[in-house]
Amino acid sequence: MEELFANLEKLHTTQLGAMRIKSNLSLDTGQAVDWCKSKISAPNAIVTKSGKNWYIDADHCIITVNAHSYTIITAHRKK
């Protein structure tokens, strides 16, 4: 968990990833990565690691980040 927080500046996504995140969460911002960073660093965020991914549960959303490349893969609302 500390590894993720220590590398927040490395978080990024692809163009398709940003489109997917904005669509899944109905975001009205062009800065999907910055939005995800703010959720990941929120005090109420719950971070778990499973296999090659980090899963961040914050504000009724789940954000998936590749643990090796720090790529934000997707984000969606909790069901």
DSSP file (Angstrom, degrees, kcal/mol; ACC not computed):
  #  RESIDUE AA STRUCTURE BP1 BP2  ACC     N-H-->O    O-->H-N    N-H-->O    O-->H-N    TCO  KAPPA ALPHA  PHI   PSI    X-CA   Y-CA   Z-CA
    1    1 A M     >        0   0    0      0, 0.0     4,-1.9     0, 0.0     3,-0.3   0.000 360.0 360.0 360.0 -46.1    0.0    0.0    0.0
    2    2 A E  H  >  +     0   0    0      1,-0.2     4,-2.4     2,-0.2     5,-0.2   0.838 360.0  61.7 -62.4 -31.3    2.8    2.4    0.9
    3    3 A E  H  > S+     0   0    0      2,-0.2     4,-0.7     1,-0.2    -1,-0.2   0.908 104.3  47.6 -60.5 -42.4    4.4    1.5   -2.4
    4    4 A L  H >4 S+     0   0    0     -3,-0.3     3,-1.1     1,-0.2    -2,-0.2   0.941 112.7  47.7 -64.5 -47.8    1.4    2.9   -4.3
    5    5 A F  H >< S+     0   0    0     -4,-1.9     3,-1.0     1,-0.3    -2,-0.2   0.850 108.6  55.2 -63.1 -34.4    1.2    6.1   -2.3
    6    6 A A  H 3< S+     0   0    0     -4,-2.4    -1,-0.3     1,-0.2    -2,-0.2   0.666 113.2  42.7 -71.8 -15.6    5.0    6.6   -2.8
    7    7 A N  T X<  +     0   0    0     -3,-1.1     3,-1.8    -4,-0.7     4,-0.4   0.025  69.7 123.4-120.6  27.0    4.5    6.4   -6.6
    8    8 A L  G X  S+     0   0    0     -3,-1.0     3,-1.4     1,-0.3    -1,-0.1   0.834  71.5  62.9 -56.9 -32.9    1.3    8.5   -7.2
    9    9 A E  G 3  S+     0   0    0      1,-0.3    -1,-0.3    -3,-0.2    -2,-0.1   0.708  97.4  58.6 -67.5 -17.4    3.2   10.7   -9.6
   10   10 A K  G <  S+     0   0    0     -3,-1.8    -1,-0.3     2,-0.0    -2,-0.2   0.572  77.8 117.7 -86.3  -9.9    3.8    7.6  -11.9
   11   11 A L    <   +     0   0    0     -3,-1.4     2,-0.3    -4,-0.4    60,-0.2  -0.342  35.8 145.3 -62.1 135.5    0.0    7.0  -12.2
   12   12 A H  B     -a   71   0A   0     58,-1.7    60,-3.6    -2,-0.0     2,-0.3  -0.935  28.1-155.2-155.8 173.2   -1.2    7.3  -15.8
   13   13 A T        -     0   0    0     -2,-0.3     2,-0.1    58,-0.2    60,-0.1  -0.941  25.2-101.6-147.9 171.0   -3.6    5.7  -18.2
   14   14 A T     >  -     0   0    0     58,-0.4     4,-2.5    -2,-0.3     5,-0.2  -0.412  39.2-104.4 -86.8 170.0   -4.1    5.2  -21.9
   15   15 A Q  H  > S+     0   0    0      1,-0.2     4,-1.9     2,-0.2     5,-0.1   0.918 125.7  46.6 -61.3 -43.0   -6.4    7.4  -24.1
   16   16 A L  H  > S+     0   0    0      1,-0.2     4,-2.4     2,-0.2    -1,-0.2   0.872 109.9  54.5 -67.1 -36.0   -8.9    4.5  -24.2
   17   17 A G  H  > S+     0   0    0      2,-0.2     4,-2.7     1,-0.2    -2,-0.2   0.916 107.3  49.7 -62.2 -43.4   -8.5    4.0  -20.4
   18   18 A A  H  X S+     0   0    0     -4,-2.5     4,-2.5     1,-0.2     5,-0.2   0.905 111.4  49.0 -62.7 -41.6   -9.4    7.7  -19.8
   19   19 A M  H  X S+     0   0    0     -4,-1.9     4,-2.3     2,-0.2    -1,-0.2   0.909 112.2  48.7 -63.4 -41.6  -12.4    7.3  -22.0
   20   20 A R  H  X S+     0   0    0     -4,-2.4     4,-3.1     2,-0.2     5,-0.2   0.915 112.1  48.3 -64.7 -44.4  -13.5    4.2  -20.2
   21   21 A I  H  X S+     0   0    0     -4,-2.7     4,-2.1     2,-0.2     6,-0.3   0.940 113.0  47.2 -62.2 -48.1  -13.0    5.8  -16.7
   22   22 A K  H  X>S+     0   0    0     -4,-2.5     5,-1.8     1,-0.2     4,-0.7   0.892 115.9  45.8 -62.2 -39.4  -15.0    8.9  -17.7
   23   23 A S  H ><5S+     0   0    0     -4,-2.3     3,-0.6    -5,-0.2    -2,-0.2   0.940 112.8  48.6 -68.6 -47.8  -17.8    6.8  -19.2
   24   24 A N  H 3<5S+     0   0    0     -4,-3.1    53,-0.4     1,-0.2    -2,-0.2   0.839 123.2  32.8 -62.2 -34.1  -18.0    4.3  -16.3
   25   25 A L  H 3<5S-     0   0    0     -4,-2.1    -1,-0.2    -5,-0.2    -2,-0.2   0.401 102.8-124.7-104.9   1.1  -18.1    7.1  -13.7
   26   26 A S  T <<5 -     0   0    0     -4,-0.7    -3,-0.2    -3,-0.6     2,-0.2   0.908  45.0-178.2  54.4  44.6  -20.0    9.7  -15.7
   27   27 A L      < -     0   0    0     -5,-1.8    -1,-0.2    -6,-0.3     5,-0.1  -0.505  28.4-157.8 -77.7 142.6  -17.2   12.1  -15.1
   28   28 A D        +     0   0    0     -2,-0.2     2,-0.3     3,-0.1    -1,-0.1  -0.262  64.2  92.5-110.7  42.9  -17.4   15.7  -16.4
   29   29 A T        -     0   0    0      1,-0.1     3,-0.2    -7,-0.0    -2,-0.1  -0.972  66.6-144.9-135.2 149.2  -13.7   16.3  -16.4
   30   30 A G  S    S+     0   0    0     -2,-0.3     2,-0.6     1,-0.2     3,-0.2   0.443  90.2  77.1 -87.5  -0.4  -10.9   15.9  -18.9
   31   31 A Q     >  +     0   0    0      1,-0.2     4,-2.2     2,-0.1    -1,-0.2  -0.575  47.5 155.9-112.7  67.7   -8.5   14.9  -16.1
   32   32 A A  H  > S+     0   0    0     -2,-0.6     4,-2.4     1,-0.2    -1,-0.2   0.872  75.8  52.8 -61.1 -38.4   -9.4   11.3  -15.3
   33   33 A V  H  > S+     0   0    0      2,-0.2     4,-2.7     1,-0.2    -1,-0.2   0.929 109.8  47.1 -65.8 -44.9   -5.9   10.6  -13.9
   34   34 A D  H  > S+     0   0    0      2,-0.2     4,-2.1     1,-0.2    -1,-0.2   0.892 111.4  52.2 -63.7 -38.5   -6.0   13.5  -11.5
   35   35 A W  H  X S+     0   0    0     -4,-2.2     4,-1.7     2,-0.2    -2,-0.2   0.934 111.6  46.3 -61.5 -46.2   -9.5   12.5  -10.4
   36   36 A C  H  X S+     0   0    0     -4,-2.4     4,-2.8     1,-0.2    -2,-0.2   0.906 109.5  54.5 -63.8 -42.0   -8.3    9.0   -9.7
   37   37 A K  H  X S+     0   0    0     -4,-2.7     4,-2.2     1,-0.2    -1,-0.2   0.906 107.4  50.5 -58.3 -42.1   -5.2   10.3   -7.8
   38   38 A S  H  < S+     0   0    0     -4,-2.1     4,-0.3     1,-0.2    -1,-0.2   0.887 112.7  46.1 -65.9 -37.3   -7.4   12.4   -5.5
   39   39 A K  H >< S+     0   0    0     -4,-1.7     3,-0.9     1,-0.2    -2,-0.2   0.903 111.9  51.1 -69.8 -41.0   -9.6    9.4   -4.8
   40   40 A I  H 3< S+     0   0    0     -4,-2.8    -2,-0.2     1,-0.2    -1,-0.2   0.877 113.0  45.3 -64.2 -37.9   -6.6    7.1   -4.2
   41   41 A S  T 3< S+     0   0    0     -4,-2.2    -1,-0.2    -5,-0.2    -2,-0.2   0.439  86.3 118.9 -88.2   1.5   -5.0    9.5   -1.8
   42   42 A A  S X  S-     0   0    0     -3,-0.9     3,-1.7    -4,-0.3    -3,-0.0  -0.377  73.2-123.2 -65.9 145.2   -8.3   10.2    0.1
   43   43 A P  T 3  S+     0   0    0      0, 0.0    -1,-0.1     0, 0.0    -4,-0.0   0.771 110.4  52.9 -62.3 -25.9   -8.1    9.3    3.8
   44   44 A N  T 3  S+     0   0    0     -5,-0.1     2,-0.2     2,-0.1    15,-0.1   0.422  81.5 120.8 -90.6   2.4  -11.1    6.9    3.5
   45   45 A A    <   -     0   0    0     -3,-1.7     2,-0.6    -6,-0.1    13,-0.2  -0.442  51.7-151.3 -70.3 136.7   -9.6    5.0    0.5
   46   46 A I  E     -B   57   0B   0     11,-2.4    11,-2.8    -2,-0.2     2,-0.5  -0.950  13.5-164.3-109.8 118.3   -9.2    1.2    1.1
   47   47 A V  E     +B   56   0B   0     -2,-0.6     2,-0.3     9,-0.2     9,-0.2  -0.892  12.7 170.0-110.0 128.7   -6.3   -0.2   -0.9
   48   48 A T  E     -B   55   0B   0      7,-2.5     7,-3.2    -2,-0.5     2,-0.5  -0.948  21.8-142.8-131.2 155.4   -5.8   -3.9   -1.5
   49   49 A K  E     +B   54   0B   0     -2,-0.3     2,-0.4     5,-0.2     5,-0.2  -0.976  18.8 174.0-120.5 131.6   -3.4   -5.8   -3.7
   50   50 A S  E >   -B   53   0B   0      3,-2.5     3,-1.8    -2,-0.5     2,-0.2  -0.950  62.3 -46.9-137.0 114.7   -4.4   -9.0   -5.5
   51   51 A G  T 3  S-     0   0    0     -2,-0.4     0, 0.0     1,-0.3     0, 0.0  -0.448 123.6 -14.7  63.7-126.1   -2.0  -10.5   -8.0
   52   52 A K  T 3  S+     0   0    0     -2,-0.2    15,-3.2    -3,-0.1    16,-0.5   0.376 122.8  76.5 -93.0   4.7   -0.7   -7.9  -10.4
   53   53 A N  E <   -BC  50  66B   0     -3,-1.8    -3,-2.5    13,-0.3     2,-0.4  -0.879  63.8-141.6-123.4 149.6   -3.2   -5.2   -9.5
   54   54 A W  E     -BC  49  65B   0     11,-3.5    11,-2.5    -2,-0.3     2,-0.5  -0.840  19.4-157.0 -94.5 141.6   -4.0   -2.7   -6.8
   55   55 A Y  E     -BC  48  64B   0     -7,-3.2    -7,-2.5    -2,-0.4     2,-0.6  -0.989   5.5-165.1-122.3 122.8   -7.7   -2.2   -6.1
   56   56 A I  E     -BC  47  63B   0      7,-2.8     7,-2.6    -2,-0.5     2,-0.7  -0.936   4.1-163.9-114.1 122.2   -8.7    1.1   -4.5
   57   57 A D  E     +BC  46  62B   0    -11,-2.8   -11,-2.4    -2,-0.6     2,-0.3  -0.913  28.8 148.1-105.7 110.8  -12.2    1.4   -2.9
   58   58 A A  E >   - C   0  61B   0      3,-2.3     3,-1.3    -2,-0.7   -13,-0.1  -0.982  61.5  -9.5-149.3 132.3  -13.1    5.0   -2.4
   59   59 A D  T 3  S-     0   0    0     -2,-0.3     3,-0.1     1,-0.3    -1,-0.1   0.880 127.1 -50.9  49.5  49.0  -16.3    7.0   -2.4
   60   60 A H  T 3  S+     0   0    0      1,-0.2    18,-2.9    17,-0.1     2,-0.3   0.717 118.6 106.7  65.3  23.8  -18.4    4.2   -3.8
   61   61 A C  E <   -CD  58  77B   0     -3,-1.3    -3,-2.3    16,-0.3     2,-0.5  -0.945  58.4-146.4-129.3 152.6  -15.9    3.6   -6.7
   62   62 A I  E     -CD  57  76B   0     14,-3.0    14,-2.2    -2,-0.3     2,-0.5  -0.986  14.3-166.8-117.5 124.9  -13.4    0.9   -7.4
   63   63 A I  E     -CD  56  75B   0     -7,-2.6    -7,-2.8    -2,-0.5     2,-0.5  -0.944   6.7-153.8-112.2 130.9  -10.2    1.9   -9.2
   64   64 A T  E     -CD  55  74B   0     10,-2.9     9,-2.4    -2,-0.5    10,-1.1  -0.918  14.8-179.5-109.4 125.9   -7.9   -0.8  -10.7
   65   65 A V  E     -CD  54  72B   0    -11,-2.5   -11,-3.5    -2,-0.5     2,-0.3  -0.985  31.6-119.5-127.2 131.6   -4.2    0.0  -11.1
   66   66 A N  E  >  -C   53   0B   0      5,-2.7     4,-1.8    -2,-0.4   -13,-0.3  -0.562  21.8-145.6 -67.8 127.0   -1.5   -2.3  -12.5
   67   67 A A  T  4 S+     0   0    0    -15,-3.2    -1,-0.1    -2,-0.3   -14,-0.1   0.720  92.5  42.6 -71.4 -22.3    1.0   -2.7   -9.7
   68   68 A H  T  4 S+     0   0    0    -16,-0.5    -1,-0.2     3,-0.1   -15,-0.1   0.906 127.0  25.0 -89.6 -47.5    4.1   -2.9  -12.0
   69   69 A S  T  4 S-     0   0    0      2,-0.1    -2,-0.2   -57,-0.0     3,-0.1   0.574  93.0-130.1 -96.6 -10.6    3.4   -0.1  -14.5
   70   70 A Y     <  +     0   0    0     -4,-1.8   -58,-1.7     1,-0.2     2,-0.5   0.795  52.1 156.3  61.2  30.3    1.1    2.1  -12.4
   71   71 A T  B     -a   12   0A   0     -5,-0.3    -5,-2.7   -60,-0.2     2,-0.8  -0.758  46.4-130.3 -85.8 127.9   -1.4    2.2  -15.3
   72   72 A I  E     -D   65   0B   0    -60,-3.6   -58,-0.4    -2,-0.5    -7,-0.3  -0.710  27.8-176.1 -76.7 113.3   -4.9    3.0  -14.2
   73   73 A I  E     -     0   0B   0     -9,-2.4     2,-0.3    -2,-0.8    -1,-0.2   0.933  54.3 -32.5 -80.9 -49.2   -6.7    0.2  -16.0
   74   74 A T  E     -D   64   0B   0    -10,-1.1   -10,-2.9   -54,-0.1     2,-0.3  -0.973  45.8-152.7-161.3 169.9  -10.3    1.0  -15.2
   75   75 A A  E     +D   63   0B   0     -2,-0.3     2,-0.3   -12,-0.2   -12,-0.2  -0.969  20.1 167.8-150.5 141.8  -12.6    2.5  -12.6
   76   76 A H  E     -D   62   0B   0    -14,-2.2   -14,-3.0    -2,-0.3     2,-0.2  -0.976  38.8 -91.0-150.6 162.7  -16.3    1.8  -11.9
   77   77 A R  E     -D   61   0B   0    -53,-0.4   -16,-0.3    -2,-0.3     2,-0.1  -0.493  48.6-105.2 -74.0 144.9  -19.0    2.5   -9.4
   78   78 A K              0   0    0    -18,-2.9    -1,-0.1    -2,-0.2   -21,-0.0  -0.445 360.0 360.0 -68.1 143.5  -19.5   -0.1   -6.7
   79   79 A K              0   0    0     -2,-0.1    -1,-0.1    -3,-0.1    -2,-0.0   0.426 360.0 360.0 -95.2 360.0  -22.5   -2.3   -7.2
